[in-house]
């Protein structure tokens, strides 16, 4: 195996351990009885699937439902800790659910994960989960959204490709789509795609990626954004440089296409020098290993603002 692939695999293993620690820390906090935190189970495809759920206090009529998917090697708890999405849900009155993947991974179609190899129907499971929660909490079906990190981001892109009828908007972070994954959405979907140019795990320029489950071939970050613009029949995007904070070495270019079909929008956040990280989230490993976490924008708050503006 090439030396670079070996080093990448080592880094992926270290990342899995670090994110698992985040999840364990959160489990301890949740067991103390945090308001609005619930654990749930759903039987699907012969398996009992688990998830965490956060329901803000006083949310008799939730503003929406956000599916938030963890990266490879992590859990729903880890994703909750990494993204601080509960706080965003509390501010804006929506429900957020953090499902757990099989073997801490998702079957995103690349074939590079245990659930992919086992033929797990994660698209079906996740759609069944949001369908159940939408019924339980009387959520408007035009207010269902999805976000995720890394393997979770690949899964989010696949969800929008396969079930555009369910998700009004998505916001993948540090993930694209496998070159072998067909994407033919049945209707336009608004997309907020975020990727760091110095991501050592999911290459910004695409090609061969070595992840927790092995190697796969993926689309470049700018290509997946262009594919969504094409699917949504958008005009050319406008580009702007976001104001810098001076606290890190990153810059953020925002490419926005608003003239898209059915009022949808495709926005691409290019984080120059950004790593395999969640903007505004935790620097869960040293910058030398995963690259820096930008604080120029907060991916959690930005994604909800995007969702709120693009419901159906």
C-alpha positions as CSV (number, residue, x, y, z in Angstrom):
1,X,0.0,0.0,0.0
2,X,1.4,3.5,-0.8
3,X,2.9,5.4,2.1
4,X,0.3,8.2,1.8
5,X,-2.6,5.7,2.0
6,X,-1.1,4.1,5.1
7,X,-0.7,7.5,6.8
8,X,-4.3,8.4,5.8
9,X,-5.6,5.2,7.3
10,X,-3.7,5.9,10.6
11,X,-5.2,9.4,10.6
12,X,-8.7,8.0,10.1
13,X,-8.2,5.6,13.0
14,X,-7.0,8.5,15.3
15,X,-10.0,10.6,14.2
16,X,-12.4,7.8,15.0
17,X,-11.0,7.5,18.5
18,X,-11.1,11.3,19.1
19,X,-14.7,11.6,17.9
20,X,-15.7,8.6,19.9
21,X,-14.4,10.4,23.0
22,X,-16.6,13.3,22.2
23,X,-19.6,11.0,22.0
24,X,-18.8,9.3,25.3
25,X,-18.5,12.7,27.0
26,X,-21.9,13.6,25.8
27,X,-23.5,10.3,26.9
28,X,-22.4,11.1,30.5
29,X,-24.1,14.6,30.2
30,X,-27.3,13.2,28.7
31,X,-27.7,10.7,31.5
32,X,-28.0,13.5,34.0
33,X,-31.4,14.4,32.4
34,X,-30.7,17.2,30.0
35,X,-34.0,18.9,29.0
36,X,-35.2,17.8,25.6
37,X,-32.7,15.0,25.1
38,X,-34.2,11.6,24.3
39,X,-33.0,8.2,23.1
40,X,-35.1,6.3,20.6
41,X,-35.2,3.1,18.6
42,X,-36.7,2.1,15.3
43,X,-37.0,-1.3,13.8
44,X,-36.1,-1.3,10.1
45,X,-34.8,-3.9,7.7
46,X,-34.6,-6.5,10.4
47,X,-32.4,-4.4,12.6
48,X,-33.1,-2.2,15.7
49,X,-31.7,1.2,14.8
50,X,-30.9,3.8,17.5
51,X,-31.0,7.6,17.5
52,X,-30.7,10.7,19.8
53,X,-33.4,13.3,19.6
54,X,-33.4,16.9,20.9
55,X,-36.7,18.7,21.3
56,X,-36.5,22.3,22.5
57,X,-38.6,23.2,25.5
58,X,-42.0,24.7,24.6
59,X,-41.8,23.5,20.9
60,X,-45.5,22.8,20.5
61,X,-45.2,23.6,16.8
62,X,-41.6,22.9,15.8
63,X,-40.2,25.0,13.0
64,X,-38.8,22.0,11.3
65,X,-36.9,18.7,11.6
66,X,-33.1,18.5,10.9
67,X,-31.5,15.1,10.3
68,X,-27.8,15.5,11.5
69,X,-25.5,12.6,10.4
70,X,-22.2,11.7,12.0
71,X,-19.0,10.9,10.2
72,X,-17.3,7.6,9.8
73,X,-16.2,6.1,13.2
74,X,-18.5,8.5,15.2
75,X,-22.0,8.3,16.6
76,X,-25.0,10.5,16.9
77,X,-23.7,11.6,20.3
78,X,-20.4,12.5,18.8
79,X,-22.1,14.6,16.0
80,X,-24.2,16.4,18.6
81,X,-21.0,17.4,20.6
82,X,-19.1,18.3,17.5
83,X,-21.7,20.6,15.9
84,X,-23.4,22.1,19.0
85,X,-26.6,21.8,17.0
86,X,-28.8,21.5,20.1
87,X,-28.1,25.1,20.9
88,X,-29.1,26.2,17.4
89,X,-32.3,24.2,17.7
90,X,-33.1,25.8,21.1
91,X,-32.6,29.3,19.6
92,X,-34.9,28.7,16.6
93,X,-37.4,26.1,17.8
94,X,-36.8,23.1,15.6
95,X,-36.2,19.4,16.3
96,X,-32.9,17.8,15.5
97,X,-32.3,14.0,15.3
98,X,-28.9,12.3,15.5
99,X,-29.1,8.7,14.2
100,X,-26.4,6.0,14.6
101,X,-25.0,4.3,11.6
102,X,-24.2,0.5,11.5
103,X,-20.6,-0.1,12.5
104,X,-20.4,3.7,13.0
105,X,-20.7,4.3,9.3
106,X,-23.4,4.9,6.6
107,X,-24.2,3.1,3.4
108,X,-23.6,6.1,1.2
109,X,-23.2,4.1,-2.0
110,X,-19.4,4.3,-2.5
111,X,-19.0,0.7,-1.3
112,X,-16.3,1.7,1.2
113,X,-18.2,0.9,4.4
114,X,-19.4,-2.1,6.3
115,X,-23.1,-1.2,5.9
116,X,-22.5,-0.7,2.1
117,X,-20.9,-4.1,1.9
118,X,-23.8,-5.7,3.9
119,X,-26.4,-4.1,1.7
120,X,-27.9,-2.0,4.5
121,X,-30.7,0.3,3.3
122,X,-29.7,3.5,5.1
123,X,-31.7,5.6,2.6
124,X,-34.8,3.7,3.6
125,X,-34.0,3.8,7.3
126,X,-33.4,7.5,7.4
127,X,-36.6,8.3,5.4
128,X,-38.6,6.0,7.7
129,X,-37.1,7.8,10.7
130,X,-38.0,11.3,9.5
131,X,-41.4,10.1,8.5
132,X,-42.0,8.8,12.0
133,X,-40.8,12.0,13.7
134,X,-42.8,14.2,11.3
135,X,-45.9,12.3,12.3
136,X,-45.1,12.2,16.0
137,X,-44.4,16.0,16.2
138,X,-46.8,17.2,13.5
139,X,-44.0,18.7,11.4
140,X,-44.8,20.3,8.1
141,X,-43.4,17.9,5.4
142,X,-41.9,20.9,3.6
143,X,-39.7,21.6,6.6
144,X,-37.5,18.5,6.6
145,X,-33.8,19.0,6.1
146,X,-30.5,17.1,6.4
147,X,-26.9,18.0,7.3
148,X,-23.9,15.9,8.1
149,X,-20.1,15.6,8.3
150,X,-17.7,13.5,6.2
151,X,-19.3,10.0,5.7
152,X,-22.5,11.7,7.0
153,X,-22.1,14.4,4.3
154,X,-21.8,11.7,1.6
155,X,-25.0,10.1,2.9
156,X,-26.8,13.5,2.9
157,X,-25.9,14.1,-0.7
158,X,-27.2,10.6,-1.5
159,X,-30.4,11.2,0.3
160,X,-31.1,14.3,-1.8
161,X,-30.2,12.4,-4.9
162,X,-32.6,9.5,-4.1
163,X,-35.3,11.2,-2.1
164,X,-35.6,14.8,-3.2
165,X,-39.3,14.4,-2.5
166,X,-38.6,14.2,1.3
167,X,-35.8,16.7,1.9
168,X,-36.4,20.4,1.0
169,X,-32.7,21.4,1.6
170,X,-29.4,19.8,2.6
171,X,-26.1,21.1,4.0
172,X,-23.3,18.5,3.7
173,X,-19.9,19.4,5.3
174,X,-16.6,17.8,4.2
175,X,-18.2,15.2,1.9
176,X,-19.2,14.9,-1.8
177,X,-20.5,11.9,-3.7
178,X,-18.9,8.7,-5.0
179,X,-18.3,8.7,-8.7
180,X,-20.2,5.4,-8.9
181,X,-23.3,6.9,-7.2
182,X,-26.1,7.8,-9.5
183,X,-27.8,11.1,-8.8
184,X,-31.1,11.9,-10.5
185,X,-33.3,13.9,-8.1
186,X,-37.0,13.9,-8.9
187,X,-37.3,17.6,-8.0
188,X,-35.1,20.6,-7.2
189,X,-33.4,20.6,-3.7
190,X,-31.6,23.6,-2.1
191,X,-28.0,22.8,-1.3
192,X,-25.4,24.4,1.0
193,X,-22.2,22.5,0.4
194,X,-19.1,23.2,2.5
195,X,-15.5,21.9,2.0
196,X,-12.0,22.8,3.0
197,X,-9.3,23.0,0.4
198,X,-6.7,21.4,2.8
199,X,-8.9,18.5,3.8
200,X,-6.5,15.5,4.3
201,X,-9.3,12.9,4.4
202,X,-11.8,13.9,1.7
203,X,-9.7,15.5,-1.0
204,X,-11.0,18.8,-2.2
205,X,-10.0,17.9,-5.7
206,X,-11.7,14.5,-5.6
207,X,-10.2,11.2,-6.9
208,X,-9.0,8.4,-4.6
209,X,-10.1,8.7,-0.9
210,X,-9.0,6.4,1.8
211,X,-11.5,6.2,4.6
212,X,-12.3,4.0,7.6
213,X,-13.8,1.3,5.3
214,X,-11.2,1.5,2.6
215,X,-10.7,3.3,-0.7
216,X,-13.3,4.9,-3.0
217,X,-13.3,7.4,-5.8
218,X,-15.1,10.6,-5.2
219,X,-16.2,13.8,-7.0
220,X,-14.3,17.0,-6.4
221,X,-16.0,19.5,-4.1
222,X,-16.5,22.1,-6.8
223,X,-17.9,19.4,-9.1
224,X,-20.6,18.3,-6.7
225,X,-21.7,21.9,-6.3
226,X,-21.8,22.3,-10.1
227,X,-23.8,19.0,-10.4
228,X,-26.4,20.4,-8.0
229,X,-26.6,23.7,-9.9
230,X,-27.2,21.7,-13.1
231,X,-29.9,19.5,-11.4
232,X,-31.6,22.6,-10.0
233,X,-31.3,24.4,-13.4
234,X,-29.5,27.3,-11.8
235,X,-27.8,30.2,-13.6
236,X,-24.1,31.0,-13.0
237,X,-23.2,31.7,-9.3
238,X,-21.9,34.9,-7.9
239,X,-18.8,34.8,-5.7
240,X,-17.8,36.8,-2.6
241,X,-15.1,36.6,0.0
242,X,-16.4,36.6,3.5
243,X,-14.9,39.0,6.0
244,X,-12.0,37.5,7.9
245,X,-12.0,37.3,11.7
246,X,-8.2,37.4,12.1
247,X,-8.3,34.4,14.4
248,X,-7.1,31.8,11.9
249,X,-5.4,31.4,8.6
250,X,-8.5,30.5,6.6
251,X,-10.5,32.4,4.0
252,X,-14.0,31.6,2.9
253,X,-15.3,32.0,-0.7
254,X,-19.1,31.8,-1.0
255,X,-20.5,30.9,-4.4
256,X,-24.2,31.5,-4.6
257,X,-26.7,30.5,-7.3
258,X,-30.1,31.8,-6.4
259,X,-31.8,31.8,-9.8
260,X,-32.7,28.1,-9.7
261,X,-35.8,26.1,-10.4
262,X,-38.8,26.2,-7.9
263,X,-37.1,28.9,-5.9
264,X,-34.2,26.7,-4.8
265,X,-30.6,27.8,-4.2
266,X,-27.2,26.2,-4.4
267,X,-24.4,27.7,-2.3
268,X,-20.9,26.4,-2.1
269,X,-18.7,27.5,0.8
270,X,-15.0,27.0,-0.1
271,X,-12.8,27.2,3.0
272,X,-9.3,28.0,1.8
273,X,-6.8,26.2,4.0
274,X,-9.7,24.6,5.9
275,X,-9.3,21.0,7.1
276,X,-11.6,18.0,7.7
277,X,-13.5,20.0,10.2
278,X,-16.9,21.6,11.0
279,X,-16.7,25.4,10.7
280,X,-17.4,27.0,14.0
281,X,-17.3,23.6,15.7
282,X,-14.6,21.9,17.8
283,X,-11.0,21.5,16.8
284,X,-11.3,17.8,17.8
285,X,-7.7,17.0,16.7
286,X,-4.6,19.1,16.2
287,X,-4.4,21.3,13.1
288,X,-1.3,19.4,12.0
289,X,-3.4,16.2,11.6
290,X,-6.8,17.4,10.3
291,X,-6.2,21.1,9.3
292,X,-7.8,24.1,10.9
293,X,-11.4,24.8,11.9
294,X,-12.4,28.1,10.5
295,X,-14.4,30.6,12.7
296,X,-15.3,32.9,9.9
297,X,-18.8,31.3,9.9
298,X,-20.7,28.7,12.0
299,X,-21.8,25.8,9.8
300,X,-24.6,24.9,12.3
301,X,-26.2,28.3,12.5
302,X,-25.6,28.9,8.7
303,X,-27.3,25.7,7.8
304,X,-30.4,26.4,9.8
305,X,-30.6,29.9,8.3
306,X,-30.3,28.3,4.9
307,X,-33.0,25.7,5.7
308,X,-35.4,28.3,7.2
309,X,-35.1,30.3,3.9
310,X,-35.7,27.2,1.7
311,X,-38.6,25.3,3.1
312,X,-41.3,24.1,0.6
